[in-house]
Amino acid sequence: MLKSITKIGNSQGLILDAALLELSGLRVGDQVNITVHEGGAITLTPVRRTASPEAVTFILDRGWQCRIEPLWCRTARARRTVDLAL
């Protein structure tokens, strides 16, 4: 995919269209880690929150579905909700 660097206020940036965001699983406000490689290649890697094994066990043992986004969260069995500080 070819993109152009665009002026955004006093800065420059890349505009990521909705299809690209959907394919990458990113949303507005998500953080990405930027790595510049030899030769100038740039890699953007999503920063994903992860839960401790204790938090996973807590949720799955009680059948609760949490409000955080990791994949394991979608497998919770009940409809109740709990917020965890990770």
For each residue, the residues with C-beta under 8 A, 3 or more apart:
1: 20
2:
3: 14 15 16
4: 14
5: 12 13 14
6: 12 13 14 15
7: 11 12
8: 11 12 13
9:
10:
11: 7 8
12: 5 6 7 8
13: 5 6 8
14: 3 4 5 6
15: 3 6
16: 3 20 21 24 26
17: 20 21
18: 21 22
19: 22 23
20: 1 16 17 23 24
21: 16 17 18 24 26 27 28
22: 18 19 25
23: 19 20
24: 16 20 21 46
25: 22 46
26: 16 21 30 32 46
27: 21 30
28: 21
29:
30: 26 27 46 47
31: 46 47
32: 26 44 45 46 47
33: 44 45 46 47
34: 42 43 44
35: 42 43 45
36: 40 41 42
37: 40 41 42 43
38: 41
39:
40: 36 37
41: 36 37 38
42: 34 35 36 37
43: 34 35 37
44: 32 33 34
45: 32 33 35
46: 24 25 26 30 31 32 33
47: 30 31 32 33
48: 69 70
49: 68 69 70 86
50: 70 86
51: 55 56 68 70 72 73 84 86
52: 55 56 86
53: 56 57
54: 57 58
55: 51 52 58 59 84 86
56: 51 52 53 59 60 72
57: 53 54 60 61
58: 54 55 61 62 84
59: 55 56 62 64 65 66 73 76 82 84
60: 56 57 63 72 75 76 77
61: 57 58
62: 58 59 78 82
63: 60 76 77 78 80
64: 59 76 78 80 81 82
65: 59 73 76 77 78 79 80 81
66: 59 73 76 81 82 83 84
67: 81 82 83
68: 49 51 73 83 84 86
69: 48 49 73
70: 48 49 50 51 73
71: 74 75
72: 51 56 60 75
73: 51 59 65 66 68 69 70 76
74: 71
75: 60 71 72
76: 59 60 63 64 65 66 73
77: 60 63 65
78: 62 63 64 65
79: 65
80: 63 64 65
81: 64 65 66 67
82: 59 62 64 66 67
83: 66 67 68
84: 51 55 58 59 66 68
85:
86: 49 50 51 52 55 68
